[in-house]
């Protein structure tokens, strides 16, 4: 009887362990992406280098969920960017450690409510509507939205304030026949009379219905991200876009505008993209172009960027790629155009 009781006790403990494991899960995850190439954007000198994040900014971190019962779940995300070429943390030296994600949330039939640093409203619509995804190196749409060059000042960026916002509340709706929305509110956390009303607000909507995808976002930002969280001139931007998968090819298109209040500054950006799977292989050819017209008062200028690439998956977790990119601004400056060529490898874990 004693042996039977011990066996029953061990079995019960084993079941409890399996139940706890099923209710709570913590995962170490990330992506490592590095490339070698000869890089030259408009207004810059040519640089031959090994870089990090050719197609995706390298990152790592921890994510976890716990089933609280009754359809309610808790989750957390703590993920950090890194530079594989040097082993440094962050996208740049002053980047916060968990600049990619640092949030906790509750989700259920009502959707999800999260607190902390999370994606800005612009991020998902931008990366989902171009064939080069979230590449801050070769995606024309992402470059025009977020990256400055010597010839293209920070005031000409489309995105109002980084791809992630700190100090924010995010509410994500459930899916309604493929339609979801996210509402964002970033606190300014200032004490002085002149600054305490400053904040950033925004929303996006995402629709996925078979081969058709549609996206849109709007932002009104007054807080600089990700480092200083200082008050900045009020910036607003919006974009609409979509894609359609014809099986033999997937087409992308976007259009958006950005304005800076009290500076008479306006940008208009449109982009087109194409993904063509290579029949019988796990590879795709990619092509994308973006053009931005920047206007301030009576002055105006344009930036045009075109990328052609090939991405080949060696497995579900590892792919290799090569990209040729051309970048040009309509300004009377040295090196108004540049061509970049790179090849790299990306691995998920």
C-alpha positions, 0 to 999 in steps of 0.5 A: 500500500505504501508503494502504491501511495507513493506512486499515486503521489508522484503521479499527482505531482507530475500532473501538477507540474505539467499543469503549471507548465501549461499555464505559464511559459517563458521564452528566450528568443531573438534574431541575429542579422549581419551583412557585409557590403559597400554602402553609400547613401545620398550625401555620404561617402562610400564605406565598406563594412560589416554591419548589423541588421541588413533585413532586420535589426538584431535583437534578443530578449525574454517573453512570457505568458501566464494563464490566469483562468477564465480566459484571462492571461498575463504577459510580459516582453523584455527585448533589447536591440544589439549590434552584431558587428561590434557586440554592442547593445542597442541601435546606438550608444545612447539607446535604452537597454530594452529599447525594443520592448519593455511592457507587461499586459493583460489580455482576454476576450476584451483584447489586451491592455499593456503598460510600458515601452512598446511599438509606436502606431506607425511600426506595424503598418510600415513593416507590413506594407513593403517587401523588405519588412523592418529593414532600417538598412535597405527598405526604401519606405522604412528609410524615408520614414525613420532614417536621416542622412547628411543630405536629408535632415531629421526634419524631413522624416515621415515618422513623428517620433521613433518606431517605439514609444516609452511611458505608454498605455496600449489597448489592442482590440480583439479581431473582428473578422480579420480587423484589429486596431491598436490605441496608443497614449504616451504620457509626457510625465512633466511637472512644469506648468508649460509642459505637463499637458504634452503627450503623444497619441495615435492609433492604427488599424490592420485588416487581414482577409485572405490575400488582401491586407489593408493598414492605416495609422495616425500619430500626433506626437509631442514627446521625443523618443526613445532617449530624452523624452523631451518636449518637441514641436507637435508632429503629426503623420498618417499613412494608408497602405495595403498588399495583395498576394496573387500567389505568383507575386505579392504587390504592396503600395502606401501613401502618407503625409507628415506635418510639423506644427508652426514650421510650415513643413509638410512631407508626402511619401508614397511607395510601391513594392513587389515580392516574387517567389521563385518557383520550386525554391524557398527564395523570393525576389524583392523590389521596392521604391519610395519617393518623398517630397519635402516642402517648407515654405516656398522651398521643396526637395525630393528623395527617391530610393529603390532596392532590388534583392533576393532572399533565400531560406536555408531553413525555417530559421535561417536565410541568406540575402543580397540587396542592391540599393540606389538613393538620390536627393534633388539637392545641389550638394556633393554626392547627391546620389549613392549606390549600396550593395550588401549580402548577409545572413539572418538567424532566428532563435 
